[in-house]
Amino acid sequence: TQDIFSKQGITLYDGDKFQLETLLCGMDLVLSAFSTCGYDLQQLALVSKKPLAVPVYLMFNDKLACWFQEKTGLENIPMSDRGMATLIESKSQLAEIFDLENVQLKKLECWNSVREYFPINPYRAAGLVELVLNNYKAKQKLC
């Protein structure tokens, strides 16, 4: 598999050799059949100042899709319907995900979707300061 991708100028990295966060921040695409790395990527997108990788779930194998549904009780990868992950449900979709222009657009779409959907986490220092200031300003308007 690595030879096939290498001939196309695509570098694959073994996730066991690096910390997950390091890999996720340095990739354009994160491919998985069934992993929580896409959720980790979404959490990193909340604090990133620029778009990160696109989580891509390879669900074009019927047996794998059925296994996923049986094990999780879910119909699909959560949040994929909101642009926070890309589902590849047929082999014919593979070519489009490796198109560099498409990847850049998907990265921006995913990053924007994550940041728009999830509220500010009040436990992050910046989020907490913003929450306190907004509450203070709201109370000032009432007086």
ZAVO-273385 format. One record per atom (N, C-alpha, C, O): residue number from 1; x, y, z; residue in three letters. Coordinates in Angstrom, 3 decimals, m for minus. Example, Ala and Ser with C-alpha at 12.3 -4.5 7.8 and 13.67 -1.06 7.14 Angstrom:
REM ZAVO-273385
SITE  seq         u         v         w  type
SITE    1    13.190    m5.690     7.800   ALA
SITE    1    12.300    m4.500     7.800   ALA
SITE    1    13.200    m3.300     7.800   ALA
SITE    1    14.236    m3.319     8.465   ALA
SITE    2    12.850    m2.250     7.080   SER
SITE    2    13.670    m1.060     7.140   SER
SITE    2    12.900     0.030     7.870   SER
SITE    2    13.409     1.138     8.039   SER
***
This chain:
REM ZAVO-273385
SITE  seq         u         v         w  type
SITE    1     0.819    m1.192     0.000   THR
SITE    1     0.000     0.000     0.000   THR
SITE    1     0.862     1.256     0.000   THR
SITE    1     0.578     2.208    m0.727   THR
SITE    2     1.921     1.259     0.819   GLN
SITE    2     2.782     2.441     0.853   GLN
SITE    2     3.416     2.716    m0.497   GLN
SITE    2     3.568     3.878    m0.875   GLN
SITE    3     3.789     1.678    m1.236   ASP
SITE    3     4.373     1.864    m2.562   ASP
SITE    3     3.399     2.539    m3.510   ASP
SITE    3     3.782     3.423    m4.275   ASP
SITE    4     2.143     2.125    m3.461   ILE
SITE    4     1.122     2.716    m4.332   ILE
SITE    4     0.988     4.212    m4.045   ILE
SITE    4     0.985     5.025    m4.969   ILE
SITE    5     0.879     4.570    m2.773   PHE
SITE    5     0.742     5.980    m2.405   PHE
SITE    5     2.027     6.752    m2.696   PHE
SITE    5     1.972     7.894    m3.152   PHE
SITE    6     3.158     6.150    m2.442   SER
SITE    6     4.450     6.803    m2.671   SER
SITE    6     4.624     7.196    m4.135   SER
SITE    6     5.130     8.279    m4.433   SER
SITE    7     4.212     6.329    m5.040   LYS
SITE    7     4.302     6.620    m6.478   LYS
SITE    7     3.437     7.818    m6.857   LYS
SITE    7     3.703     8.489    m7.855   LYS
SITE    8     2.412     8.085    m6.069   GLN
SITE    8     1.523     9.222    m6.311   GLN
SITE    8     1.980    10.478    m5.571   GLN
SITE    8     1.325    11.518    m5.639   GLN
SITE    9     3.111    10.376    m4.863   GLY
SITE    9     3.624    11.523    m4.106   GLY
SITE    9     2.938    11.722    m2.770   GLY
SITE    9     2.998    12.809    m2.196   GLY
SITE   10     2.284    10.680    m2.269   ILE
SITE   10     1.557    10.751    m0.999   ILE
SITE   10     2.358    10.002     0.051   ILE
SITE   10     2.729     8.846    m0.152   ILE
SITE   11     2.623    10.656     1.167   THR
SITE   11     3.378    10.041     2.248   THR
SITE   11     2.430     9.504     3.306   THR
SITE   11     1.522    10.206     3.753   THR
SITE   12     2.644     8.257     3.702   LEU
SITE   12     1.874     7.645     4.779   LEU
SITE   12     2.744     7.573     6.021   LEU
SITE   12     3.949     7.338     5.928   LEU
SITE   13     2.144     7.773     7.172   TYR
SITE   13     2.871     7.692     8.435   TYR
SITE   13     2.218     6.658     9.336   TYR
SITE   13     0.993     6.544     9.389   TYR
SITE   14     3.030     5.927    10.023   ASP
SITE   14     2.564     4.938    10.985   ASP
SITE   14     2.233     5.672    12.278   ASP
SITE   14     3.107     6.280    12.897   ASP
SITE   15     0.973     5.613    12.680   GLY
SITE   15     0.515     6.328    13.864   GLY
SITE   15     1.147     5.862    15.160   GLY
SITE   15     1.088     6.578    16.159   GLY
SITE   16     1.747     4.690    15.173   ASP
SITE   16     2.359     4.184    16.403   ASP
SITE   16     3.704     4.816    16.708   ASP
SITE   16     4.217     4.664    17.817   ASP
SITE   17     4.282     5.518    15.758   LYS
SITE   17     5.629     6.075    15.940   LYS
SITE   17     5.626     7.520    16.424   LYS
SITE   17     6.683     8.056    16.755   LYS
SITE   18     4.464     8.160    16.473   PHE
SITE   18     4.363     9.567    16.853   PHE
SITE   18     3.211     9.755    17.830   PHE
SITE   18     2.316     8.915    17.920   PHE
SITE   19     3.241    10.868    18.563   GLN
SITE   19     2.081    11.207    19.383   GLN
SITE   19     0.936    11.587    18.450   GLN
SITE   19     1.150    12.231    17.423   GLN
SITE   20    m0.258    11.191    18.807   LEU
SITE   20    m1.414    11.412    17.957   LEU
SITE   20    m1.602    12.888    17.602   LEU
SITE   20    m1.855    13.214    16.443   LEU
SITE   21    m1.483    13.774    18.578   GLU
SITE   21    m1.703    15.201    18.329   GLU
SITE   21    m0.705    15.742    17.309   GLU
SITE   21    m1.056    16.589    16.487   GLU
SITE   22     0.532    15.262    17.356   THR
SITE   22     1.556    15.695    16.409   THR
SITE   22     1.161    15.285    14.999   THR
SITE   22     1.250    16.084    14.067   THR
SITE   23     0.731    14.058    14.846   LEU
SITE   23     0.302    13.589    13.527   LEU
SITE   23    m0.905    14.374    13.023   LEU
SITE   23    m0.929    14.810    11.872   LEU
SITE   24    m1.891    14.552    13.868   LEU
SITE   24    m3.117    15.212    13.442   LEU
SITE   24    m2.871    16.655    13.001   LEU
SITE   24    m3.521    17.138    12.074   LEU
SITE   25    m1.955    17.332    13.646   CYS
SITE   25    m1.675    18.729    13.309   CYS
SITE   25    m0.826    18.878    12.053   CYS
SITE   25    m0.741    19.967    11.486   CYS
SITE   26    m0.205    17.802    11.621   GLY
SITE   26     0.680    17.894    10.457   GLY
SITE   26     0.149    17.215     9.214   GLY
SITE   26     0.882    17.080     8.234   GLY
SITE   27    m1.079    16.791     9.221   MET
SITE   27    m1.641    16.045     8.093   MET
SITE   27    m2.643    16.891     7.317   MET
SITE   27    m3.174    17.882     7.820   MET
SITE   28    m2.885    16.473     6.085   ASP
SITE   28    m3.980    17.044     5.297   ASP
SITE   28    m5.220    16.178     5.409   ASP
SITE   28    m6.344    16.677     5.465   ASP
SITE   29    m4.995    14.864     5.442   LEU
SITE   29    m6.089    13.899     5.562   LEU
SITE   29    m5.750    12.902     6.653   LEU
SITE   29    m4.599    12.485     6.787   LEU
SITE   30    m6.733    12.526     7.420   VAL
SITE   30    m6.571    11.455     8.405   VAL
SITE   30    m7.574    10.378     8.015   VAL
SITE   30    m8.783    10.558     8.163   VAL
SITE   31    m7.060     9.254     7.515   LEU
SITE   31    m7.902     8.165     7.030   LEU
SITE   31    m8.083     7.118     8.118   LEU
SITE   31    m7.135     6.743     8.808   LEU
SITE   32    m9.310     6.660     8.254   SER
SITE   32    m9.599     5.641     9.244   SER
SITE   32   m10.837     4.871     8.815   SER
SITE   32   m11.698     5.394     8.108   SER
SITE   33   m10.909     3.653     9.241   ALA
SITE   33   m12.136     2.893     9.032   ALA
SITE   33   m13.005     3.000    10.292   ALA
SITE   33   m14.229     3.105    10.217   ALA
SITE   34   m12.349     2.972    11.428   PHE
SITE   34   m13.091     3.063    12.678   PHE
SITE   34   m12.097     3.463    13.764   PHE
SITE   34   m11.368     2.620    14.288   PHE
SITE   35   m12.073     4.723    14.092   SER
SITE   35   m11.138     5.230    15.081   SER
SITE   35   m11.704     6.505    15.682   SER
SITE   35   m12.547     7.168    15.079   SER
SITE   36   m11.237     6.837    16.863   THR
SITE   36   m11.656     8.099    17.482   THR
SITE   36   m10.744     9.254    17.099   THR
SITE   36   m10.926    10.367    17.591   THR
SITE   37    m9.766     9.012    16.232   CYS
SITE   37    m8.839    10.087    15.862   CYS
SITE   37    m9.566    11.257    15.197   CYS
SITE   37    m9.113    12.398    15.299   CYS
SITE   38   m10.682    10.992    14.519   GLY
SITE   38   m11.456    12.081    13.929   GLY
SITE   38   m12.047    12.994    14.983   GLY
SITE   38   m12.143    14.204    14.776   GLY
SITE   39   m12.445    12.426    16.114   TYR
SITE   39   m12.975    13.239    17.209   TYR
SITE   39   m11.854    14.040    17.866   TYR
SITE   39   m12.050    15.188    18.265   TYR
SITE   40   m10.685    13.426    17.975   ASP
SITE   40    m9.520    14.162    18.497   ASP
SITE   40    m9.211    15.343    17.586   ASP
SITE   40    m8.901    16.437    18.059   ASP
SITE   41    m9.296    15.122    16.302   LEU
SITE   41    m9.048    16.180    15.324   LEU
SITE   41   m10.058    17.311    15.469   LEU
SITE   41    m9.694    18.482    15.363   LEU
SITE   42   m11.327    16.973    15.711   GLN
SITE   42   m12.342    17.998    15.920   GLN
SITE   42   m12.045    18.835    17.158   GLN
SITE   42   m12.239    20.051    17.147   GLN
SITE   43   m11.579    18.200    18.213   GLN
SITE   43   m11.231    18.944    19.431   GLN
SITE   43   m10.049    19.880    19.185   GLN
SITE   43   m10.033    21.007    19.679   GLN
SITE   44    m9.065    19.413    18.424   LEU
SITE   44    m7.929    20.263    18.087   LEU
SITE   44    m8.357    21.444    17.220   LEU
SITE   44    m7.808    22.539    17.342   LEU
SITE   45    m9.336    21.224    16.347   ALA
SITE   45    m9.829    22.301    15.479   ALA
SITE   45   m10.441    23.436    16.291   ALA
SITE   45   m10.405    24.594    15.873   ALA
SITE   46   m11.001    23.105    17.445   LEU
SITE   46   m11.596    24.149    18.291   LEU
SITE   46   m10.565    25.167    18.767   LEU
SITE   46   m10.901    26.332    18.978   LEU
SITE   47    m9.339    24.751    18.935   VAL
SITE   47    m8.314    25.653    19.454   VAL
SITE   47    m7.296    26.061    18.400   VAL
SITE   47    m6.411    26.870    18.680   VAL
SITE   48    m7.405    25.526    17.214   SER
SITE   48    m6.455    25.840    16.155   SER
SITE   48    m6.810    27.173    15.493   SER
SITE   48    m7.982    27.498    15.303   SER
SITE   49    m5.785    27.924    15.154   LYS
SITE   49    m6.000    29.201    14.473   LYS
SITE   49    m6.101    29.039    12.961   LYS
SITE   49    m6.377    30.000    12.244   LYS
SITE   50    m5.877    27.820    12.482   LYS
SITE   50    m6.007    27.565    11.046   LYS
SITE   50    m6.559    26.160    10.838   LYS
SITE   50    m6.501    25.322    11.738   LYS
SITE   51    m7.097    25.908     9.642   PRO
SITE   51    m7.673    24.588     9.372   PRO
SITE   51    m6.647    23.464     9.518   PRO
SITE   51    m5.480    23.604     9.151   PRO
SITE   52    m7.118    22.360    10.061   LEU
SITE   52    m6.284    21.172    10.222   LEU
SITE   52    m6.714    20.134     9.194   LEU
SITE   52    m7.339    20.470     8.189   LEU
SITE   53    m6.387    18.907     9.443   ALA
SITE   53    m6.682    17.819     8.520   ALA
SITE   53    m8.175    17.532     8.423   ALA
SITE   53    m8.965    17.969     9.261   ALA
SITE   54    m8.534    16.808     7.412   VAL
SITE   54    m9.905    16.347     7.223   VAL
SITE   54    m9.987    14.907     7.727   VAL
SITE   54    m9.238    14.051     7.255   VAL
SITE   55   m10.878    14.626     8.670   PRO
SITE   55   m11.082    13.230     9.055   PRO
SITE   55   m11.891    12.523     7.969   PRO
SITE   55   m12.999    12.939     7.632   PRO
SITE   56   m11.319    11.452     7.432   VAL
SITE   56   m11.955    10.699     6.352   VAL
SITE   56   m12.180     9.274     6.846   VAL
SITE   56   m11.241     8.589     7.251   VAL
SITE   57   m13.419     8.846     6.808   TYR
SITE   57   m13.765     7.496     7.250   TYR
SITE   57   m14.067     6.636     6.031   TYR
SITE   57   m14.955     6.946     5.236   TYR
SITE   58   m13.316     5.555     5.900   LEU
SITE   58   m13.443     4.645     4.770   LEU
SITE   58   m14.513     3.600     5.083   LEU
SITE   58   m14.234     2.574     5.703   LEU
SITE   59   m15.718     3.874     4.651   MET
SITE   59   m16.859     3.018     4.977   MET
SITE   59   m17.461     2.390     3.723   MET
SITE   59   m18.669     2.157     3.673   MET
SITE   60   m16.638     2.112     2.709   PHE
SITE   60   m17.173     1.567     1.470   PHE
SITE   60   m17.274     0.044     1.469   PHE
SITE   60   m17.791    m0.536     0.514   PHE
SITE   61   m16.798    m0.600     2.502   ASN
SITE   61   m16.923    m2.040     2.628   ASN
SITE   61   m18.203    m2.334     3.411   ASN
SITE   61   m18.362    m1.890     4.548   ASN
SITE   62   m19.107    m3.082     2.793   ASP
SITE   62   m20.403    m3.359     3.430   ASP
SITE   62   m20.260    m4.062     4.773   ASP
SITE   62   m20.986    m3.753     5.718   ASP
SITE   63   m19.329    m5.005     4.861   LYS
SITE   63   m19.130    m5.725     6.125   LYS
SITE   63   m18.658    m4.779     7.223   LYS
SITE   63   m19.108    m4.864     8.366   LYS
SITE   64   m17.750    m3.880     6.867   LEU
SITE   64   m17.243    m2.914     7.842   LEU
SITE   64   m18.355    m1.967     8.290   LEU
SITE   64   m18.486    m1.672     9.477   LEU
SITE   65   m19.148    m1.498     7.341   ALA
SITE   65   m20.244    m0.587     7.684   ALA
SITE   65   m21.250    m1.278     8.620   ALA
SITE   65   m21.723    m0.677     9.585   ALA
SITE   66   m21.564    m2.530     8.325   CYS
SITE   66   m22.487    m3.283     9.203   CYS
SITE   66   m21.869    m3.502    10.578   CYS
SITE   66   m22.550    m3.368    11.594   CYS
SITE   67   m20.595    m3.835    10.613   TRP
SITE   67   m19.895    m4.035    11.892   TRP
SITE   67   m19.942    m2.754    12.715   TRP
SITE   67   m20.234    m2.792    13.911   TRP
SITE   68   m19.656    m1.614    12.077   PHE
SITE   68   m19.701    m0.317    12.753   PHE
SITE   68   m21.085    m0.079    13.344   PHE
SITE   68   m21.205     0.304    14.507   PHE
SITE   69   m22.118    m0.301    12.559   GLN
SITE   69   m23.483    m0.061    13.025   GLN
SITE   69   m23.860    m0.996    14.171   GLN
SITE   69   m24.526    m0.584    15.121   GLN
SITE   70   m23.434    m2.243    14.079   GLU
SITE   70   m23.732    m3.207    15.153   GLU
SITE   70   m23.022    m2.836    16.451   GLU
SITE   70   m23.623    m2.878    17.524   GLU
SITE   71   m21.751    m2.474    16.355   LYS
SITE   71   m20.952    m2.191    17.549   LYS
SITE   71   m21.305    m0.865    18.213   LYS
SITE   71   m21.227    m0.740    19.435   LYS
SITE   72   m21.694     0.124    17.411   THR
SITE   72   m21.939     1.450    17.981   THR
SITE   72   m23.420     1.783    18.142   THR
SITE   72   m23.784     2.639    18.948   THR
SITE   73   m24.272     1.106    17.375   GLY
SITE   73   m25.679     1.454    17.384   GLY
SITE   73   m25.968     2.723    16.592   GLY
SITE   73   m27.076     3.257    16.648   GLY
SITE   74   m24.977     3.201    15.859   LEU
SITE   74   m25.116     4.420    15.064   LEU
SITE   74   m25.269     4.069    13.592   LEU
SITE   74   m24.749     3.055    13.125   LEU
SITE   75   m25.974     4.903    12.882   GLU
SITE   75   m26.154     4.713    11.439   GLU
SITE   75   m24.915     5.176    10.676   GLU
SITE   75   m24.537     4.573     9.672   GLU
SITE   76   m24.289     6.241    11.153   ASN
SITE   76   m23.174     6.907    10.486   ASN
SITE   76   m22.149     7.405    11.489   ASN
SITE   76   m22.359     7.342    12.701   ASN
SITE   77   m21.038     7.898    10.965   ILE
SITE   77   m20.041     8.569    11.790   ILE
SITE   77   m20.670     9.881    12.281   ILE
SITE   77   m21.117    10.691    11.470   ILE
SITE   78   m20.704    10.092    13.601   PRO
SITE   78   m21.297    11.335    14.117   PRO
SITE   78   m20.634    12.584    13.528   PRO
SITE   78   m19.417    12.642    13.348   PRO
SITE   79   m21.445    13.542    13.246   MET
SITE   79   m21.065    14.864    12.757   MET
SITE   79   m20.615    14.874    11.296   MET
SITE   79   m20.283    15.935    10.768   MET
SITE   80   m20.598    13.723    10.639   SER
SITE   80   m20.215    13.718     9.219   SER
SITE   80   m21.277    14.426     8.382   SER
SITE   80   m20.962    14.989     7.334   SER
SITE   81   m22.515    14.404     8.828   ASP
SITE   81   m23.586    15.087     8.103   ASP
SITE   81   m23.508    16.606     8.257   ASP
SITE   81   m24.232    17.336     7.579   ASP
SITE   82   m22.642    17.079     9.135   ARG
SITE   82   m22.467    18.520     9.352   ARG
SITE   82   m21.143    19.031     8.785   ARG
SITE   82   m20.740    20.161     9.062   ARG
SITE   83   m20.467    18.196     7.991   GLY
SITE   83   m19.225    18.626     7.343   GLY
SITE   83   m17.997    18.527     8.220   GLY
SITE   83   m16.942    19.051     7.863   GLY
SITE   84   m18.110    17.858     9.371   MET
SITE   84   m16.962    17.754    10.283   MET
SITE   84   m16.125    16.511    10.019   MET
SITE   84   m15.085    16.310    10.647   MET
SITE   85   m16.571    15.693     9.105   ALA
SITE   85   m15.829    14.498     8.679   ALA
SITE   85   m16.365    14.130     7.302   ALA
SITE   85   m17.480    14.499     6.932   ALA
SITE   86   m15.555    13.403     6.558   THR
SITE   86   m15.961    12.950     5.233   THR
SITE   86   m16.110    11.441     5.249   THR
SITE   86   m15.216    10.722     5.695   THR
SITE   87   m17.238    10.972     4.762   LEU
SITE   87   m17.470     9.538     4.634   LEU
SITE   87   m17.226     9.127     3.196   LEU
SITE   87   m17.752     9.741     2.268   LEU
SITE   88   m16.437     8.098     3.016   ILE
SITE   88   m16.239     7.511     1.690   ILE
SITE   88   m17.046     6.215     1.694   ILE
SITE   88   m16.664     5.226     2.319   ILE
SITE   89   m18.160     6.246     0.986   GLU
SITE   89   m19.067     5.104     1.007   GLU
SITE   89   m19.002     4.257    m0.258   GLU
SITE   89   m19.677     3.232    m0.357   GLU
SITE   90   m18.193     4.682    m1.223   SER
SITE   90   m17.959     3.865    m2.419   SER
SITE   90   m16.526     4.113    m2.894   SER
SITE   90   m15.971     5.195    m2.706   SER
SITE   91   m15.952     3.100    m3.503   LYS
SITE   91   m14.569     3.213    m3.977   LYS
SITE   91   m14.409     4.338    m4.992   LYS
SITE   91   m13.328     4.914    m5.114   LYS
SITE   92   m15.458     4.648    m5.710   SER
SITE   92   m15.383     5.709    m6.722   SER
SITE   92   m15.142     7.088    m6.101   SER
SITE   92   m14.703     8.008    m6.792   SER
SITE   93   m15.423     7.237    m4.820   GLN
SITE   93   m15.205     8.519    m4.133   GLN
SITE   93   m13.749     8.718    m3.715   GLN
SITE   93   m13.361     9.829    m3.351   GLN
SITE   94   m12.954     7.680    m3.760   LEU
SITE   94   m11.567     7.775    m3.287   LEU
SITE   94   m10.761     8.815    m4.049   LEU
SITE   94   m10.001     9.568    m3.440   LEU
SITE   95   m10.909     8.871    m5.363   ALA
SITE   95   m10.108     9.788    m6.179   ALA
SITE   95   m10.339    11.242    m5.781   ALA
SITE   95    m9.393    12.029    m5.739   ALA
SITE   96   m11.578    11.603    m5.493   GLU
SITE   96   m11.879    13.001    m5.170   GLU
SITE   96   m11.255    13.448    m3.849   GLU
SITE   96   m10.918    14.621    m3.687   GLU
SITE   97   m11.101    12.528    m2.914   ILE
SITE   97   m10.553    12.927    m1.621   ILE
SITE   97    m9.060    13.220    m1.708   ILE
SITE   97    m8.525    13.944    m0.869   ILE
SITE   98    m8.387    12.672    m2.702   PHE
SITE   98    m6.954    12.910    m2.849   PHE
SITE   98    m6.633    14.086    m3.771   PHE
SITE   98    m5.462    14.384    m4.007   PHE
SITE   99    m7.650    14.750    m4.289   ASP
SITE   99    m7.457    15.939    m5.105   ASP
SITE   99    m7.056    17.095    m4.190   ASP
SITE   99    m7.818    17.482    m3.304   ASP
SITE  100    m5.854    17.647    m4.406   LEU
SITE  100    m5.292    18.648    m3.499   LEU
SITE  100    m6.197    19.863    m3.318   LEU
SITE  100    m6.349    20.354    m2.200   LEU
SITE  101    m6.793    20.350    m4.389   GLU
SITE  101    m7.683    21.512    m4.280   GLU
SITE  101    m8.905    21.159    m3.430   GLU
SITE  101    m9.338    21.947    m2.590   GLU
SITE  102    m9.446    19.981    m3.658   ASN
SITE  102   m10.593    19.515    m2.881   ASN
SITE  102   m10.230    19.365    m1.403   ASN
SITE  102   m11.031    19.692    m0.528   ASN
SITE  103    m9.017    18.869    m1.128   VAL
SITE  103    m8.561    18.695     0.252   VAL
SITE  103    m8.520    20.039     0.972   VAL
SITE  103    m8.960    20.142     2.117   VAL
SITE  104    m8.000    21.059     0.314   GLN
SITE  104    m7.907    22.381     0.949   GLN
SITE  104    m9.301    22.934     1.257   GLN
SITE  104    m9.516    23.527     2.314   GLN
SITE  105   m10.233    22.743     0.345   LEU
SITE  105   m11.611    23.196     0.583   LEU
SITE  105   m12.260    22.413     1.717   LEU
SITE  105   m12.960    22.986     2.552   LEU
SITE  106   m12.029    21.105     1.744   LYS
SITE  106   m12.594    20.258     2.798   LYS
SITE  106   m12.007    20.615     4.158   LYS
SITE  106   m12.721    20.601     5.161   LYS
SITE  107   m10.707    20.935     4.204   LYS
SITE  107   m10.083    21.328     5.470   LYS
SITE  107   m10.775    22.570     6.026   LYS
SITE  107   m11.110    22.623     7.210   LYS
SITE  108   m10.985    23.557     5.178   LEU
SITE  108   m11.631    24.798     5.609   LEU
SITE  108   m13.082    24.535     6.024   LEU
SITE  108   m13.539    25.060     7.039   LEU
SITE  109   m13.797    23.738     5.255   GLU
SITE  109   m15.187    23.402     5.580   GLU
SITE  109   m15.273    22.690     6.929   GLU
SITE  109   m16.113    23.029     7.763   GLU
SITE  110   m14.422    21.725     7.135   CYS
SITE  110   m14.419    20.962     8.384   CYS
SITE  110   m14.099    21.868     9.576   CYS
SITE  110   m14.793    21.829    10.592   CYS
SITE  111   m13.061    22.673     9.450   TRP
SITE  111   m12.630    23.583    10.514   TRP
SITE  111   m13.752    24.565    10.865   TRP
SITE  111   m14.060    24.779    12.038   TRP
SITE  112   m14.353    25.156     9.835   ASN
SITE  112   m15.451    26.100    10.078   ASN
SITE  112   m16.652    25.409    10.721   ASN
SITE  112   m17.270    25.959    11.633   ASN
SITE  113   m16.981    24.220    10.256   SER
SITE  113   m18.131    23.488    10.805   SER
SITE  113   m17.941    23.172    12.280   SER
SITE  113   m18.857    23.349    13.083   SER
SITE  114   m16.752    22.706    12.632   VAL
SITE  114   m16.471    22.385    14.035   VAL
SITE  114   m16.590    23.631    14.895   VAL
SITE  114   m17.219    23.603    15.953   VAL
SITE  115   m15.995    24.712    14.451   ARG
SITE  115   m15.981    25.942    15.240   ARG
SITE  115   m17.370    26.584    15.335   ARG
SITE  115   m17.682    27.229    16.336   ARG
SITE  116   m18.201    26.415    14.311   GLU
SITE  116   m19.553    26.967    14.338   GLU
SITE  116   m20.488    26.115    15.197   GLU
SITE  116   m21.361    26.654    15.877   GLU
SITE  117   m20.318    24.817    15.175   TYR
SITE  117   m21.255    23.922    15.847   TYR
SITE  117   m21.037    23.844    17.353   TYR
SITE  117   m21.990    23.915    18.129   TYR
SITE  118   m19.781    23.697    17.761   PHE
SITE  118   m19.510    23.500    19.182   PHE
SITE  118   m19.421    24.843    19.900   PHE
SITE  118   m18.738    25.754    19.432   PHE
SITE  119   m20.097    24.966    21.016   PRO
SITE  119   m20.027    26.229    21.771   PRO
SITE  119   m18.653    26.408    22.400   PRO
SITE  119   m17.855    25.474    22.472   PRO
SITE  120   m18.400    27.614    22.847   ILE
SITE  120   m17.147    27.882    23.544   ILE
SITE  120   m17.083    26.995    24.776   ILE
SITE  120   m18.039    26.925    25.548   ILE
SITE  121   m15.993    26.340    24.954   ASN
SITE  121   m15.794    25.489    26.125   ASN
SITE  121   m15.403    26.391    27.296   ASN
SITE  121   m14.303    26.943    27.293   ASN
SITE  122   m16.264    26.555    28.285   PRO
SITE  122   m15.962    27.481    29.375   PRO
SITE  122   m14.790    27.045    30.248   PRO
SITE  122   m14.324    27.821    31.082   PRO
SITE  123   m14.311    25.827    30.073   TYR
SITE  123   m13.199    25.360    30.879   TYR
SITE  123   m11.854    25.737    30.274   TYR
SITE  123   m10.828    25.652    30.950   TYR
SITE  124   m11.843    26.150    29.015   ARG
SITE  124   m10.608    26.669    28.424   ARG
SITE  124   m10.425    28.078    28.974   ARG
SITE  124   m11.400    28.806    29.164   ARG
SITE  125    m9.201    28.455    29.223   ALA
SITE  125    m8.927    29.764    29.831   ALA
SITE  125    m9.519    30.901    29.004   ALA
SITE  125   m10.186    31.778    29.553   ALA
SITE  126    m9.286    30.901    27.702   ALA
SITE  126    m9.801    31.983    26.860   ALA
SITE  126   m11.325    31.978    26.858   ALA
SITE  126   m11.953    33.036    26.900   ALA
SITE  127   m11.913    30.801    26.810   GLY
SITE  127   m13.361    30.693    26.816   GLY
SITE  127   m13.957    31.179    28.116   GLY
SITE  127   m15.017    31.805    28.124   GLY
SITE  128   m13.289    30.897    29.207   LEU
SITE  128   m13.761    31.319    30.516   LEU
SITE  128   m13.721    32.840    30.636   LEU
SITE  128   m14.663    33.446    31.146   LEU
SITE  129   m12.644    33.455    30.172   VAL
SITE  129   m12.531    34.918    30.216   VAL
SITE  129   m13.634    35.538    29.366   VAL
SITE  129   m14.275    36.498    29.792   VAL
SITE  130   m13.857    35.007    28.187   GLU
SITE  130   m14.901    35.534    27.307   GLU
SITE  130   m16.284    35.376    27.938   GLU
SITE  130   m17.112    36.282    27.853   GLU
SITE  131   m16.529    34.252    28.556   LEU
SITE  131   m17.803    34.003    29.224   LEU
SITE  131   m18.026    34.997    30.360   LEU
SITE  131   m19.117    35.554    30.487   LEU
SITE  132   m17.018    35.222    31.178   VAL
SITE  132   m17.118    36.166    32.295   VAL
SITE  132   m17.371    37.579    31.774   VAL
SITE  132   m18.231    38.287    32.298   VAL
SITE  133   m16.625    37.994    30.744   LEU
SITE  133   m16.810    39.340    30.190   LEU
SITE  133   m18.208    39.520    29.600   LEU
SITE  133   m18.842    40.557    29.796   LEU
SITE  134   m18.677    38.517    28.885   ASN
SITE  134   m20.022    38.614    28.306   ASN
SITE  134   m21.093    38.697    29.393   ASN
SITE  134   m22.046    39.464    29.260   ASN
SITE  135   m20.950    37.928    30.449   ASN
SITE  135   m21.905    37.994    31.564   ASN
SITE  135   m21.845    39.353    32.243   ASN
SITE  135   m22.881    39.920    32.592   ASN
SITE  136   m20.638    39.879    32.432   TYR
SITE  136   m20.461    41.191    33.046   TYR
SITE  136   m21.133    42.277    32.199   TYR
SITE  136   m21.858    43.123    32.722   TYR
SITE  137   m20.886    42.242    30.888   LYS
SITE  137   m21.474    43.234    29.988   LYS
SITE  137   m22.999    43.136    29.988   LYS
SITE  137   m23.690    44.154    29.963   LYS
SITE  138   m23.514    41.928    30.015   ALA
SITE  138   m24.964    41.733    30.024   ALA
SITE  138   m25.572    42.312    31.290   ALA
SITE  138   m26.635    42.930    31.237   ALA
SITE  139   m24.914    42.122    32.431   LYS
SITE  139   m25.416    42.659    33.697   LYS
SITE  139   m25.330    44.174    33.736   LYS
SITE  139   m26.184    44.826    34.336   LYS
SITE  140   m24.313    44.744    33.104   GLN
SITE  140   m24.154    46.186    33.043   GLN
SITE  140   m25.311    46.830    32.278   GLN
SITE  140   m25.769    47.917    32.627   GLN
SITE  141   m25.776    46.144    31.228   LYS
SITE  141   m26.886    46.672    30.431   LYS
SITE  141   m28.182    46.669    31.232   LYS
SITE  141   m29.065    47.489    30.981   LYS
SITE  142   m28.306    45.762    32.186   LEU
SITE  142   m29.519    45.674    32.988   LEU
SITE  142   m29.613    46.778    34.021   LEU
SITE  142   m30.710    47.139    34.448   LEU
SITE  143   m28.474    47.316    34.426   CYS
SITE  143   m28.466    48.330    35.496   CYS
SITE  143   m28.796    49.718    34.979   CYS
SITE  143   m28.829    50.674    35.754   CYS
***
